[in-house]
Amino acid sequence: MTSLEKEVGMNPTTDSLLDFMQCERLDNNLFRGQSRDLKTGQVYGGQVLGQAIRAAYNTIDDDRRIHSAHAYFLLRGDVDAPIIYEVDRSLDGGSFSSRRVVAIQHGRQIFHLSASFQRPEDGLEYYRESVPPIDTLRAAIEQGPPKVGNFQSQYLDAYHLSKDQTTDKHAIQMWIKTKESMPEDPDCHTSVLAYISDMGLLGSTLMPHELHEEDLKKRHAKVMMASIDHAIWFHRPFRADDWFFYDCRVQSTGNGRGFAHGKVYLQDGTLVASTAQEGLLRLRRDK
């Protein structure tokens, strides 16, 4: 239970996102992950990203931690079929390891990932300071648990800031954490954050165009959206089961695509991860 929850007496619920991220080893460099239907008509991109990172971690020495991952979404995933992850052990150097992961369904590549892992070392410390709106989290917790019907609510607790609460009018911002308590292993927290990181980025590209609809059906009637590529950089240790702030901001839209940046902050403003995503942003034309 987090420190803020203790203040207001919330009782956490459990549903295992961590188990969902696990991949079954089929061979030395071959793994299988299961899919779940989250009522979007396709495999959620964060699922493939998180499971691919878990598959790569299964081939990495215990003393190395992921620091960056870059992915391309090639084809829509089938929610009724498992996903096979094939890992290429590209490099194991003195300080860094590199992996390439290809996700396969029905004999076709649907996704591929490049990830880099580093042995922890001392370095120059700096990050651009930010002050997350912690007052919005306190107020939300005091009003009660997050909405059960929120997207991913079976796995995640999330408070989405309203337009009059966000620090930027074109941003999607949220306080979020896993429902379940997680083990100390930092590898678990990075794969879960990768899963979460697919939320908000593409949606923020609609904000300047007044096309952002809370009702997904209405939104899909206006615009066709799909992730094209996704990147995440892990800067510092964190826990995915304690409240953190995810700030997603549009950077550019045009040529049928939208591009956004994201920042992940602890409650004290420490920057722990950065994200970027480009996606299809195609207006639907009336026939």
Secondary structure by P-SEA (a helix, b strand, c coil): ccaaaaaabbbbbbbccccccbbbbcccccbbbbbbccccccccaaaaaaaaaaaaaaaccccccccbbbbbbcbbbbccbbbbbbbbcccccccbbbbbbbbbccccccbbbbbbbbccccccccccccccaaaaaaaaaaaccccccccccccbbbbbbcccccccccbbbbbbbbcccccccaaaaaaaaaaaccccaaaaaacccccccccaaaaaacbbbbbcbbbbbbcbbbbcccbbbbbbbbcccccccccbbbbbbcccccccccccbbbbbcccccc
